[in-house]
């Protein structure tokens, strides 16, 4: 298994509260990604990072922010959680190597906003 | 923007049947293409990949060929097993390092 750990694995939170999800890797891979998975939508990219302090938005970035202060950690923050952010969140990592490198995924975090 | 379209599911087949899951894409340039599989309660695992036109990716009896002329990357398997029941995702890697996924196709294999 690729060395990628998401925490927490499950979380229930109340509307309006801040939430931070953590993705930790031991592979020293350059690229890290956050996706959300919802029925009927597949996986949608929230934010991704191409290096320490280098991040960019994906297709569903509104309401989310990210930080990457060191190679191994990529944090996803919901500043004020809403019920529409109830989802399963996946982190992925990918090594530098041009177009020949695939992404490896974590086990996911199931977030419920009540 | 770039996109991936794959056939709607669920797809239900009997064991030992032939499987095809269609995937087409729109992209600038020549992206790398992937098929991922997700088993219940788990993350995604890479099934196979192809990085240039006419490449054929293969793994565990599954195959897909990168067809530039039809912008397709259809997944095939000659004889499916119950253990192949899962959700399958087609994906592409863009030039700016984003990875774009299709919506997924749920596959049920009946014994």
Interface residues (C-beta under 8 A of the other chain):
Chain A: X31 X33 X35 X40 X41 X42 X43 X44 X45 X48 X50 X56 X58 X59 X90 X92 X94 X99 X100 X102 X103 X104 X105 X106 X107 X108
Chain B: X1 X31 X32 X34 X36 X42 X43 X44 X45 X46 X49 X51 X89 X93 X96 X97 X98 X99 X100 X101 X102 X103 X104
